[in-house]
């Protein structure tokens, strides 16, 4: 663990390493990190309730029950460090960087996260020059990353919007997806703490890409794999979802009105399924 301290930067990362070191005599470093991330994600998600809250609470309990009350306080202190550091400097992939500094990528299928500096360049390239005009015309835009990891690319995009004087909390919907549960939870925590409205889909983006009943991703096909950020429930997005639902209802009603009366022997027309749209690589839509 001493090696990890040499690779981390800032007091918050060092403090988290020390917290993990204090617990690692009894538990493995991997288990501590995994439990911390998953329990933190559930704690954030369950503040909004919803149909998945009970199952996620059971998942939380199954992980928390092996720790003492004093040890669980350490997890709370770790989350506090994450909150404080992202508030101090939102221009970073705090969890992804710390994950790699701890050497956990070797245990995590040998994968690694793209450095935030690279993501910042990529987000600047993705940022549309007519973004402000598009928002003024459409009210808001959506951005999707189907292989989000810990969320660095979407975090960088949010910060690029901020540099361009765009309020991403009211003007951008963030849609993320990753096949790995731990990575999806890290992304969810960071998007939530930065106040990004949207959701993270934890599923295979090639076999089961994120789908939405509307063309702009406001109404995803719900299920246990979808994790909504707190800002997704803000009033402005709530009314936009109502508008999207009304559009779908009116469109379906219009499609079911025949151009001319059917022949008497013809059976009544069946209701059509809601249209679904599939999102691809990081893109604005």
TORMI-999321 format. One record per residue (C-alpha): residue number from 1; x, y, z; residue in three letters. Coordinates in nm, 4 decimals. Example, Ala and Ser with C-alpha at 12.3 -4.5 7.8 and 13.67 -1.06 7.14 Angstrom:
2
PT pos        x        y        z code
PT   1   1.2300  -0.4500   0.7800  ala
PT   2   1.3670  -0.1060   0.7140  ser
end
This chain:
285
PT pos        x        y        z code
PT   1   0.0000   0.0000   0.0000  unk
PT   2   0.2977   0.2289   0.0544  unk
PT   3   0.3650   0.2113  -0.3188  unk
PT   4   0.0131   0.3410  -0.3827  unk
PT   5   0.0827   0.6525  -0.1760  unk
PT   6   0.3687   0.7346  -0.4106  unk
PT   7   0.1380   0.7206  -0.7115  unk
PT   8  -0.1578   0.9214  -0.5820  unk
PT   9  -0.1806   1.2993  -0.5734  unk
PT  10  -0.3573   1.5371  -0.3400  unk
PT  11  -0.4615   1.4914   0.0202  unk
PT  12  -0.8007   1.3402  -0.0592  unk
PT  13  -0.6532   1.0524  -0.2589  unk
PT  14  -0.3868   0.9972   0.0071  unk
PT  15  -0.6504   0.9956   0.2793  unk
PT  16  -0.8547   0.7331   0.0962  unk
PT  17  -0.5441   0.5176   0.0523  unk
PT  18  -0.4811   0.5446   0.4273  unk
PT  19  -0.8426   0.4502   0.5017  unk
PT  20  -0.8100   0.1426   0.2800  unk
PT  21  -0.4781   0.0572   0.4425  unk
PT  22  -0.6471   0.0701   0.7839  unk
PT  23  -0.9031  -0.1909   0.6721  unk
PT  24  -0.6791  -0.4081   0.4559  unk
PT  25  -0.5435  -0.6185   0.7414  unk
PT  26  -0.8826  -0.7865   0.7592  unk
PT  27  -1.0073  -0.7497   0.4026  unk
PT  28  -0.8387  -0.7423   0.0626  unk
PT  29  -0.7776  -0.4097  -0.1044  unk
PT  30  -0.9957  -0.5193  -0.3972  unk
PT  31  -1.2902  -0.6127  -0.1742  unk
PT  32  -1.2664  -0.2850   0.0183  unk
PT  33  -1.2695  -0.0780  -0.3006  unk
PT  34  -1.5486  -0.2797  -0.4580  unk
PT  35  -1.7677  -0.2589  -0.1486  unk
PT  36  -1.6988   0.1133  -0.1114  unk
PT  37  -1.7953   0.1926  -0.4692  unk
PT  38  -2.1074  -0.0242  -0.4840  unk
PT  39  -2.2410   0.0836  -0.1434  unk
PT  40  -2.1749   0.4511  -0.2254  unk
PT  41  -2.3586   0.4207  -0.5577  unk
PT  42  -2.6558   0.2542  -0.3877  unk
PT  43  -2.6623   0.5174  -0.1124  unk
PT  44  -2.6909   0.7905  -0.3778  unk
PT  45  -2.9432   0.6061  -0.5965  unk
PT  46  -3.1752   0.5117  -0.3120  unk
PT  47  -3.2214   0.8725  -0.2034  unk
PT  48  -3.4667   0.8925  -0.4976  unk
PT  49  -3.6466   0.5679  -0.4159  unk
PT  50  -3.8066   0.3950  -0.7129  unk
PT  51  -3.8878   0.0330  -0.8045  unk
PT  52  -3.5237  -0.0798  -0.7767  unk
PT  53  -3.4653   0.0643  -0.4289  unk
PT  54  -3.5560  -0.2512  -0.2343  unk
PT  55  -3.3309  -0.4828  -0.4347  unk
PT  56  -3.0438  -0.2360  -0.4160  unk
PT  57  -3.0918  -0.1981  -0.0427  unk
PT  58  -3.0574  -0.5751  -0.0092  unk
PT  59  -2.7384  -0.5587  -0.2128  unk
PT  60  -2.6117  -0.2846   0.0198  unk
PT  61  -2.6924  -0.4897   0.3306  unk
PT  62  -2.5245  -0.8021   0.1932  unk
PT  63  -2.2009  -0.6080   0.1577  unk
PT  64  -2.2281  -0.3952   0.4714  unk
PT  65  -2.3045  -0.6815   0.7100  unk
PT  66  -1.9458  -0.8097   0.7129  unk
PT  67  -1.8187  -0.4768   0.8501  unk
PT  68  -1.8487  -0.3374   1.2023  unk
PT  69  -2.0196  -0.0040   1.2703  unk
PT  70  -1.6786   0.1597   1.3125  unk
PT  71  -1.5560   0.0171   0.9820  unk
PT  72  -1.8671   0.1438   0.8021  unk
PT  73  -1.7848   0.4920   0.9312  unk
PT  74  -1.4587   0.4637   0.7381  unk
PT  75  -1.6564   0.4120   0.4160  unk
PT  76  -1.8568   0.7262   0.4945  unk
PT  77  -1.5312   0.9177   0.5463  unk
PT  78  -1.4013   0.7893   0.2133  unk
PT  79  -1.7116   0.9116   0.0319  unk
PT  80  -1.6781   1.2476   0.2054  unk
PT  81  -1.3248   1.2766   0.0637  unk
PT  82  -1.4592   1.2083  -0.2872  unk
PT  83  -1.7333   1.4708  -0.2481  unk
PT  84  -1.4928   1.7322  -0.1116  unk
PT  85  -1.2309   1.6744  -0.3801  unk
PT  86  -1.4729   1.6876  -0.6740  unk
PT  87  -1.6223   2.0037  -0.5285  unk
PT  88  -1.2746   2.1536  -0.4960  unk
PT  89  -1.1702   2.0513  -0.8468  unk
PT  90  -1.4333   1.9041  -1.0818  unk
PT  91  -1.1768   1.8934  -1.3626  unk
PT  92  -1.0623   1.5349  -1.2980  unk
PT  93  -1.1525   1.1662  -1.3058  unk
PT  94  -1.0974   1.1222  -0.9325  unk
PT  95  -1.2183   0.7645  -0.8907  unk
PT  96  -1.0745   0.6315  -1.2162  unk
PT  97  -0.7342   0.7813  -1.1451  unk
PT  98  -0.7308   0.6477  -0.7884  unk
PT  99  -0.8442   0.3053  -0.9100  unk
PT 100  -0.5427   0.2834  -1.1397  unk
PT 101  -0.3034   0.4269  -0.8777  unk
PT 102  -0.4079   0.1497  -0.6383  unk
PT 103  -0.3102  -0.1062  -0.9014  unk
PT 104  -0.6605  -0.2506  -0.9106  unk
PT 105  -0.6704  -0.2514  -1.2889  unk
PT 106  -0.4593  -0.5673  -1.2835  unk
PT 107  -0.7349  -0.7501  -1.0954  unk
PT 108  -1.0094  -0.5872  -1.3028  unk
PT 109  -0.9724  -0.7948  -1.6232  unk
PT 110  -0.6389  -0.6257  -1.7009  unk
PT 111  -0.8137  -0.3120  -1.8231  unk
PT 112  -0.7303   0.0513  -1.7663  unk
PT 113  -0.9057   0.3877  -1.7830  unk
PT 114  -0.8173   0.6566  -2.0357  unk
PT 115  -0.6318   0.9431  -1.8603  unk
PT 116  -0.8458   1.2491  -1.7971  unk
PT 117  -0.6081   1.4732  -1.9949  unk
PT 118  -0.6776   1.2655  -2.3065  unk
PT 119  -1.0522   1.2730  -2.2373  unk
PT 120  -1.0388   1.6496  -2.2084  unk
PT 121  -0.8911   1.6756  -2.5582  unk
PT 122  -1.1471   1.4288  -2.6932  unk
PT 123  -1.4375   1.6177  -2.5367  unk
PT 124  -1.3149   1.9459  -2.6824  unk
PT 125  -1.3074   1.7791  -3.0254  unk
PT 126  -1.6575   1.6360  -2.9758  unk
PT 127  -1.8003   1.9651  -2.8563  unk
PT 128  -2.0064   2.1071  -3.1435  unk
PT 129  -1.9257   2.4651  -3.2469  unk
PT 130  -2.2975   2.5351  -3.2812  unk
PT 131  -2.3785   2.3956  -2.9367  unk
PT 132  -2.5205   2.7198  -2.8007  unk
PT 133  -2.7392   2.7653  -3.1079  unk
PT 134  -2.8630   2.4074  -3.0851  unk
PT 135  -2.9561   2.4491  -2.7214  unk
PT 136  -3.1367   2.7754  -2.7933  unk
PT 137  -3.3328   2.6039  -3.0712  unk
PT 138  -3.3974   2.2625  -2.9079  unk
PT 139  -3.3845   2.3577  -2.5399  unk
PT 140  -3.1177   2.0987  -2.4622  unk
PT 141  -2.8927   1.8291  -2.6143  unk
PT 142  -2.8018   1.4706  -2.5244  unk
PT 143  -2.4560   1.3139  -2.5151  unk
PT 144  -2.3897   0.9393  -2.5053  unk
PT 145  -2.0842   0.7284  -2.4170  unk
PT 146  -2.1436   0.3524  -2.4694  unk
PT 147  -1.8145   0.2504  -2.3021  unk
PT 148  -1.8025   0.4992  -2.0167  unk
PT 149  -1.5621   0.3325  -1.7725  unk
PT 150  -1.5445   0.5562  -1.4660  unk
PT 151  -1.7019   0.8392  -1.6688  unk
PT 152  -1.3935   1.0455  -1.7547  unk
PT 153  -1.5079   1.1370  -2.1057  unk
PT 154  -1.8517   1.2539  -1.9927  unk
PT 155  -1.6992   1.4431  -1.6983  unk
PT 156  -1.4619   1.6139  -1.9389  unk
PT 157  -1.7541   1.7025  -2.1657  unk
PT 158  -1.9441   1.8529  -1.8724  unk
PT 159  -1.6407   2.0635  -1.7862  unk
PT 160  -1.6034   2.1675  -2.1505  unk
PT 161  -1.9640   2.2905  -2.1411  unk
PT 162  -1.8844   2.4853  -1.8257  unk
PT 163  -1.5856   2.6493  -1.9953  unk
PT 164  -1.8155   2.7450  -2.2830  unk
PT 165  -2.0585   2.9048  -2.0333  unk
PT 166  -2.3249   2.6391  -2.0871  unk
PT 167  -2.5146   2.5167  -1.7816  unk
PT 168  -2.4958   2.1423  -1.8384  unk
PT 169  -2.7264   2.0764  -1.5424  unk
PT 170  -3.0189   2.2207  -1.7354  unk
PT 171  -2.8963   2.1908  -2.0954  unk
PT 172  -2.7316   1.8488  -2.1369  unk
PT 173  -2.8651   1.4969  -2.0788  unk
PT 174  -2.5841   1.2489  -2.0062  unk
PT 175  -2.6330   0.8867  -2.1168  unk
PT 176  -2.3610   0.6377  -2.0176  unk
PT 177  -2.3234   0.2645  -2.0566  unk
PT 178  -2.0659   0.0048  -1.9559  unk
PT 179  -2.0674  -0.3726  -1.9362  unk
PT 180  -1.8805  -0.3766  -1.6046  unk
PT 181  -2.0842  -0.3231  -1.2885  unk
PT 182  -1.8008  -0.1675  -1.0864  unk
PT 183  -1.7058   0.0747  -1.3639  unk
PT 184  -2.0700   0.1730  -1.4117  unk
PT 185  -2.1033   0.2460  -1.0404  unk
PT 186  -1.7894   0.4633  -1.0446  unk
PT 187  -1.9269   0.6559  -1.3398  unk
PT 188  -2.2630   0.6897  -1.1649  unk
PT 189  -2.1066   0.8309  -0.8470  unk
PT 190  -1.9025   1.0907  -1.0319  unk
PT 191  -2.1819   1.2016  -1.2666  unk
PT 192  -2.4122   1.2319  -0.9651  unk
PT 193  -2.1663   1.4358  -0.7590  unk
PT 194  -2.1005   1.6734  -1.0484  unk
PT 195  -2.4741   1.7294  -1.0893  unk
PT 196  -2.5008   1.5746  -1.4360  unk
PT 197  -2.8625   1.4882  -1.5264  unk
PT 198  -2.9004   1.1497  -1.6896  unk
PT 199  -2.8444   0.7832  -1.6230  unk
PT 200  -2.5922   0.5001  -1.6432  unk
PT 201  -2.6904   0.1723  -1.8070  unk
PT 202  -2.4866  -0.1218  -1.6784  unk
PT 203  -2.5087  -0.3727  -1.9618  unk
PT 204  -2.3357  -0.4857  -2.2812  unk
PT 205  -2.3572  -0.1952  -2.5269  unk
PT 206  -2.2947  -0.4273  -2.8248  unk
PT 207  -2.5521  -0.6941  -2.7447  unk
PT 208  -2.7986  -0.4778  -2.5515  unk
PT 209  -2.7365  -0.1099  -2.6257  unk
PT 210  -2.9223   0.1575  -2.4333  unk
PT 211  -3.2635   0.2169  -2.5861  unk
PT 212  -3.5139   0.4939  -2.5331  unk
PT 213  -3.8812   0.5355  -2.6157  unk
PT 214  -3.8106   0.8871  -2.7430  unk
PT 215  -3.5511   0.9958  -2.9966  unk
PT 216  -3.3469   1.2006  -2.7493  unk
PT 217  -3.2930   0.9534  -2.4672  unk
PT 218  -3.5224   1.1106  -2.2093  unk
PT 219  -3.7310   0.7968  -2.1557  unk
PT 220  -3.4991   0.4944  -2.1369  unk
PT 221  -3.6320   0.1438  -2.1270  unk
PT 222  -3.6347   0.1034  -1.7492  unk
PT 223  -3.4997  -0.1856  -1.5462  unk
PT 224  -3.2481  -0.2773  -1.2760  unk
PT 225  -2.9631  -0.2013  -1.5131  unk
PT 226  -3.0546   0.1703  -1.5326  unk
PT 227  -2.9159   0.4015  -1.2630  unk
PT 228  -3.0636   0.7540  -1.2674  unk
PT 229  -2.8609   1.0432  -1.1287  unk
PT 230  -3.0291   1.2740  -0.8750  unk
PT 231  -3.0221   1.5673  -1.1173  unk
PT 232  -3.2276   1.3633  -1.3658  unk
PT 233  -3.5240   1.4262  -1.1339  unk
PT 234  -3.4814   1.8031  -1.1311  unk
PT 235  -3.8003   1.9928  -1.2190  unk
PT 236  -3.6823   2.1067  -1.5625  unk
PT 237  -3.6085   1.7474  -1.6709  unk
PT 238  -3.9292   1.6235  -1.5091  unk
PT 239  -4.1375   1.8534  -1.7300  unk
PT 240  -3.9346   1.7595  -2.0357  unk
PT 241  -4.0091   1.3920  -1.9715  unk
PT 242  -4.3807   1.4723  -1.9441  unk
PT 243  -4.3575   1.6534  -2.2780  unk
PT 244  -4.1804   1.3558  -2.4373  unk
PT 245  -4.4480   1.1186  -2.3059  unk
PT 246  -4.7220   1.3397  -2.4460  unk
PT 247  -4.5495   1.3484  -2.7853  unk
PT 248  -4.5377   0.9677  -2.7918  unk
PT 249  -4.9049   0.9386  -2.6978  unk
PT 250  -5.0163   1.1883  -2.9612  unk
PT 251  -4.7942   1.0292  -3.2279  unk
PT 252  -4.9249   0.6803  -3.1561  unk
PT 253  -5.2834   0.8068  -3.1529  unk
PT 254  -5.2317   0.9754  -3.4887  unk
PT 255  -5.0758   0.6607  -3.6368  unk
PT 256  -5.3736   0.4522  -3.5306  unk
PT 257  -5.6331   0.6769  -3.6979  unk
PT 258  -5.7024   0.5140  -4.0397  unk
PT 259  -5.7081   0.7349  -4.3468  unk
PT 260  -6.0450   0.5837  -4.4391  unk
PT 261  -6.2896   0.3542  -4.2540  unk
PT 262  -6.1810  -0.0123  -4.2631  unk
PT 263  -6.3937  -0.2715  -4.4367  unk
PT 264  -6.6632  -0.4145  -4.2052  unk
PT 265  -6.5015  -0.7598  -4.1993  unk
PT 266  -6.1548  -0.6299  -4.1052  unk
PT 267  -6.0414  -0.6829  -3.7415  unk
PT 268  -5.9665  -0.3761  -3.5283  unk
PT 269  -5.6157  -0.2361  -3.5664  unk
PT 270  -5.3774  -0.3398  -3.2882  unk
PT 271  -5.1841  -0.0883  -3.0821  unk
PT 272  -4.8327  -0.0300  -3.2073  unk
PT 273  -4.5327  -0.0745  -2.9739  unk
PT 274  -4.3508   0.2374  -2.8672  unk
PT 275  -4.0639   0.3198  -3.0995  unk
PT 276  -3.7157   0.2638  -2.9568  unk
PT 277  -3.3947   0.4384  -3.0634  unk
PT 278  -3.0491   0.2933  -3.0206  unk
PT 279  -2.7554   0.5188  -2.9364  unk
PT 280  -2.4033   0.4650  -3.0629  unk
PT 281  -2.0552   0.5977  -2.9786  unk
PT 282  -1.9946   0.9245  -2.7969  unk
PT 283  -2.2117   1.1670  -2.9849  unk
PT 284  -2.4532   1.4545  -2.9489  unk
PT 285  -2.8154   1.3959  -3.0447  unk
end
